[in-house]
């Protein structure tokens, strides 16, 4: 199954807002899964994912700052 989340052209400001909200939602998801009962390995894995997402957002902001119109595509594939 495929879910089409985003498909189209956006002005830079709108594209950045969409990307920021999606990445921040994923960061919050990982932060919410870090608990006192998590293993150290699981915590470190989630912290790495959060840092990677933050880096990706920083790079996206830099790229979008140089553009006026951005084409965005985002899909989720559900597989077994």
ABEGO torsion letter per residue (X at the ends): XBBBABBEBBBAAAAAAAAAAAAAAAAAAAAAABBAABBAAAAAAAAAAAAAAAAAAAAAAAAAAABABBBBBBBBBBBX
